[in-house]
Amino acid sequence: MIGTIEILSNRIGRDITNIVLKNKGSLSISSRGLGSLRRTSEGDEVQDDFELIGWDLVVEPSTPGATFWN
């Protein structure tokens, strides 16, 4: 998935800007959601009841390659 995020100018937004731009840090993005899984021979399959709750900026993503602003 490719997307665009907007960093707000509030305190948390300023913290994010400092981490990424001023200190050359990197952050990643992870999704958060609820739903059931069905186990298959190829792995777990997300079912139709999945509900995306939101996105979080994290230091270590659960999915490799989910990093932005390297």
CNS distance restraints for C-alpha pairs under 8 A (distance, minus, plus):
assign (resid   7 and name CA) (resid  13 and name CA) 5.36 0.50 0.50
assign (resid   7 and name CA) (resid  16 and name CA) 7.72 0.50 0.50
assign (resid   7 and name CA) (resid  17 and name CA) 7.82 0.50 0.50
assign (resid   8 and name CA) (resid  12 and name CA) 7.74 0.50 0.50
assign (resid   8 and name CA) (resid  13 and name CA) 4.90 0.50 0.50
assign (resid   8 and name CA) (resid  14 and name CA) 7.71 0.50 0.50
assign (resid   9 and name CA) (resid  13 and name CA) 5.25 0.50 0.50
assign (resid   9 and name CA) (resid  14 and name CA) 6.10 0.50 0.50
assign (resid  10 and name CA) (resid  14 and name CA) 6.23 0.50 0.50
assign (resid  11 and name CA) (resid  15 and name CA) 6.31 0.50 0.50
assign (resid  12 and name CA) (resid  16 and name CA) 6.26 0.50 0.50
assign (resid  13 and name CA) (resid  17 and name CA) 6.21 0.50 0.50
assign (resid  14 and name CA) (resid  18 and name CA) 6.13 0.50 0.50
assign (resid  15 and name CA) (resid  19 and name CA) 6.23 0.50 0.50
assign (resid  16 and name CA) (resid  20 and name CA) 6.17 0.50 0.50
assign (resid  17 and name CA) (resid  21 and name CA) 5.52 0.50 0.50
assign (resid  17 and name CA) (resid  22 and name CA) 7.01 0.50 0.50
assign (resid  18 and name CA) (resid  22 and name CA) 4.91 0.50 0.50
assign (resid  18 and name CA) (resid  23 and name CA) 6.17 0.50 0.50
assign (resid  19 and name CA) (resid  23 and name CA) 5.21 0.50 0.50
assign (resid  19 and name CA) (resid  24 and name CA) 6.63 0.50 0.50
assign (resid  19 and name CA) (resid  25 and name CA) 5.29 0.50 0.50
assign (resid  19 and name CA) (resid  26 and name CA) 7.34 0.50 0.50
assign (resid  20 and name CA) (resid  24 and name CA) 5.11 0.50 0.50
assign (resid  20 and name CA) (resid  25 and name CA) 4.58 0.50 0.50
assign (resid  20 and name CA) (resid  26 and name CA) 5.63 0.50 0.50
assign (resid  20 and name CA) (resid  27 and name CA) 7.12 0.50 0.50
assign (resid  20 and name CA) (resid  69 and name CA) 6.83 0.50 0.50
assign (resid  21 and name CA) (resid  25 and name CA) 7.21 0.50 0.50
assign (resid  24 and name CA) (resid  70 and name CA) 7.72 0.50 0.50
assign (resid  25 and name CA) (resid  70 and name CA) 7.18 0.50 0.50
assign (resid  26 and name CA) (resid  59 and name CA) 7.30 0.50 0.50
assign (resid  26 and name CA) (resid  67 and name CA) 7.17 0.50 0.50
assign (resid  26 and name CA) (resid  68 and name CA) 6.92 0.50 0.50
assign (resid  26 and name CA) (resid  69 and name CA) 5.78 0.50 0.50
assign (resid  26 and name CA) (resid  70 and name CA) 5.14 0.50 0.50
assign (resid  27 and name CA) (resid  57 and name CA) 6.37 0.50 0.50
assign (resid  27 and name CA) (resid  58 and name CA) 5.80 0.50 0.50
assign (resid  27 and name CA) (resid  59 and name CA) 5.20 0.50 0.50
assign (resid  27 and name CA) (resid  60 and name CA) 7.65 0.50 0.50
assign (resid  27 and name CA) (resid  67 and name CA) 6.08 0.50 0.50
assign (resid  27 and name CA) (resid  68 and name CA) 6.29 0.50 0.50
assign (resid  27 and name CA) (resid  69 and name CA) 6.82 0.50 0.50
assign (resid  27 and name CA) (resid  70 and name CA) 7.65 0.50 0.50
assign (resid  28 and name CA) (resid  57 and name CA) 5.61 0.50 0.50
assign (resid  28 and name CA) (resid  58 and name CA) 5.16 0.50 0.50
assign (resid  28 and name CA) (resid  59 and name CA) 5.91 0.50 0.50
assign (resid  28 and name CA) (resid  60 and name CA) 6.58 0.50 0.50
assign (resid  28 and name CA) (resid  61 and name CA) 5.80 0.50 0.50
assign (resid  28 and name CA) (resid  66 and name CA) 5.60 0.50 0.50
assign (resid  28 and name CA) (resid  67 and name CA) 4.11 0.50 0.50
assign (resid  28 and name CA) (resid  68 and name CA) 5.71 0.50 0.50
assign (resid  29 and name CA) (resid  55 and name CA) 6.61 0.50 0.50
assign (resid  29 and name CA) (resid  56 and name CA) 5.56 0.50 0.50
assign (resid  29 and name CA) (resid  57 and name CA) 4.62 0.50 0.50
assign (resid  29 and name CA) (resid  58 and name CA) 5.79 0.50 0.50
assign (resid  29 and name CA) (resid  61 and name CA) 6.39 0.50 0.50
assign (resid  29 and name CA) (resid  66 and name CA) 6.02 0.50 0.50
assign (resid  29 and name CA) (resid  67 and name CA) 6.54 0.50 0.50
assign (resid  29 and name CA) (resid  68 and name CA) 7.60 0.50 0.50
assign (resid  30 and name CA) (resid  55 and name CA) 5.67 0.50 0.50
assign (resid  30 and name CA) (resid  56 and name CA) 5.30 0.50 0.50
assign (resid  30 and name CA) (resid  57 and name CA) 6.51 0.50 0.50
assign (resid  30 and name CA) (resid  58 and name CA) 6.81 0.50 0.50
assign (resid  30 and name CA) (resid  61 and name CA) 5.80 0.50 0.50
assign (resid  30 and name CA) (resid  62 and name CA) 6.85 0.50 0.50
assign (resid  30 and name CA) (resid  63 and name CA) 7.61 0.50 0.50
assign (resid  30 and name CA) (resid  66 and name CA) 7.34 0.50 0.50
assign (resid  31 and name CA) (resid  52 and name CA) 7.32 0.50 0.50
assign (resid  31 and name CA) (resid  53 and name CA) 7.64 0.50 0.50
assign (resid  31 and name CA) (resid  54 and name CA) 5.93 0.50 0.50
assign (resid  31 and name CA) (resid  55 and name CA) 4.53 0.50 0.50
assign (resid  31 and name CA) (resid  56 and name CA) 6.33 0.50 0.50
assign (resid  32 and name CA) (resid  52 and name CA) 6.17 0.50 0.50
assign (resid  32 and name CA) (resid  53 and name CA) 5.42 0.50 0.50
assign (resid  32 and name CA) (resid  54 and name CA) 5.33 0.50 0.50
assign (resid  32 and name CA) (resid  55 and name CA) 5.98 0.50 0.50
assign (resid  32 and name CA) (resid  56 and name CA) 7.38 0.50 0.50
assign (resid  33 and name CA) (resid  50 and name CA) 6.85 0.50 0.50
assign (resid  33 and name CA) (resid  51 and name CA) 5.45 0.50 0.50
assign (resid  33 and name CA) (resid  52 and name CA) 4.31 0.50 0.50
assign (resid  33 and name CA) (resid  53 and name CA) 4.73 0.50 0.50
assign (resid  33 and name CA) (resid  54 and name CA) 6.92 0.50 0.50
assign (resid  34 and name CA) (resid  50 and name CA) 5.55 0.50 0.50
assign (resid  34 and name CA) (resid  51 and name CA) 5.33 0.50 0.50
assign (resid  34 and name CA) (resid  52 and name CA) 6.71 0.50 0.50
assign (resid  34 and name CA) (resid  53 and name CA) 7.29 0.50 0.50
assign (resid  35 and name CA) (resid  46 and name CA) 7.27 0.50 0.50
assign (resid  35 and name CA) (resid  47 and name CA) 6.82 0.50 0.50
assign (resid  35 and name CA) (resid  48 and name CA) 7.86 0.50 0.50
assign (resid  35 and name CA) (resid  49 and name CA) 5.34 0.50 0.50
assign (resid  35 and name CA) (resid  50 and name CA) 4.03 0.50 0.50
assign (resid  35 and name CA) (resid  51 and name CA) 6.22 0.50 0.50
assign (resid  36 and name CA) (resid  46 and name CA) 6.28 0.50 0.50
assign (resid  36 and name CA) (resid  47 and name CA) 5.65 0.50 0.50
assign (resid  36 and name CA) (resid  49 and name CA) 6.63 0.50 0.50
assign (resid  36 and name CA) (resid  50 and name CA) 6.65 0.50 0.50
assign (resid  37 and name CA) (resid  44 and name CA) 5.94 0.50 0.50
assign (resid  37 and name CA) (resid  45 and name CA) 5.37 0.50 0.50
assign (resid  37 and name CA) (resid  46 and name CA) 4.74 0.50 0.50
assign (resid  37 and name CA) (resid  47 and name CA) 5.65 0.50 0.50
assign (resid  38 and name CA) (resid  44 and name CA) 5.60 0.50 0.50
assign (resid  38 and name CA) (resid  45 and name CA) 5.09 0.50 0.50
assign (resid  38 and name CA) (resid  46 and name CA) 6.59 0.50 0.50
assign (resid  38 and name CA) (resid  47 and name CA) 6.87 0.50 0.50
assign (resid  39 and name CA) (resid  43 and name CA) 5.89 0.50 0.50
assign (resid  39 and name CA) (resid  44 and name CA) 4.48 0.50 0.50
assign (resid  39 and name CA) (resid  45 and name CA) 6.19 0.50 0.50
assign (resid  40 and name CA) (resid  44 and name CA) 5.85 0.50 0.50
assign (resid  40 and name CA) (resid  45 and name CA) 6.82 0.50 0.50
assign (resid  46 and name CA) (resid  50 and name CA) 6.82 0.50 0.50
assign (resid  61 and name CA) (resid  66 and name CA) 6.27 0.50 0.50
assign (resid  61 and name CA) (resid  67 and name CA) 7.46 0.50 0.50
